[in-house]
């Protein structure tokens, strides 16, 4: 997860962009911070999905094979 300071900075830059006062240097910083945020989000989401186990009402494991493979590959690396 991104630090509170970085999240605050993303929001601050977003407000400046909406106001039309964003400088070129700040636009580059905003792009970099957004990329970092998305990378962190995707990584967290991937980890969450790889650790999900789907059970049907009868108690059978119906986790998609793709998720099982991703989990297996993660532990092998």
C-alpha positions in Angstrom: 0.0 0.0 0.0 1.2 3.5 -0.8 2.1 5.8 2.1 -0.4 8.4 3.3 2.0 11.1 2.2 2.1 9.8 -1.4 -1.7 9.4 -1.5 -2.1 13.0 -0.2 0.3 14.2 -2.9 -1.6 12.4 -5.6 -4.8 14.1 -4.5 -3.1 17.5 -4.2 -1.8 17.2 -7.8 -5.2 16.1 -9.0 -6.8 19.2 -7.6 -4.1 21.3 -9.2 -4.7 19.7 -12.5 -8.5 20.4 -12.3 -7.7 24.0 -11.4 -5.4 24.3 -14.4 -2.3 25.2 -12.3 -0.3 22.0 -12.8 3.3 22.6 -14.0 5.1 20.3 -16.4 7.3 19.0 -13.6 4.3 18.3 -11.4 2.6 16.5 -14.3 5.6 14.2 -14.5 5.5 13.6 -10.8 1.8 12.8 -11.0 2.3 10.3 -13.8 5.1 8.6 -11.7 3.0 8.5 -8.6 0.0 7.1 -10.4 2.1 4.4 -12.0 3.5 3.5 -8.5 -0.1 3.4 -7.1 -1.4 1.2 -9.9 1.6 -1.2 -9.6 1.0 -1.5 -5.9 -2.8 -2.0 -6.4 -2.3 -4.7 -9.1 0.2 -6.5 -7.0 -2.1 -6.5 -4.0 -5.0 -7.6 -6.1 -3.0 -10.4 -7.7 -1.9 -11.7 -4.3 -5.5 -11.6 -3.1 -6.8 -13.5 -6.1 -4.1 -16.1 -5.9 -5.0 -16.8 -2.3 -8.7 -17.4 -2.9 -10.2 -20.8 -2.6 -13.7 -21.2 -4.1 -16.0 -23.7 -2.5 -19.5 -24.6 -3.9 -22.5 -25.2 -1.7 -21.8 -28.9 -1.5 -18.3 -28.2 -0.1 -16.3 -29.0 -3.3 -13.3 -27.0 -4.3 -14.2 -25.2 -7.6 -11.3 -22.8 -7.7 -10.5 -22.0 -11.3 -7.5 -23.9 -12.7 -5.9 -20.7 -13.7 -5.9 -19.5 -10.1 -4.5 -22.8 -8.9 -1.7 -22.7 -11.4 -0.8 -19.1 -10.5 -0.7 -20.1 -6.8 1.5 -23.2 -7.6 3.9 -21.2 -9.8 4.2 -18.5 -7.2 5.4 -21.0 -4.6 7.8 -22.7 -7.0 9.6 -19.4 -7.8 
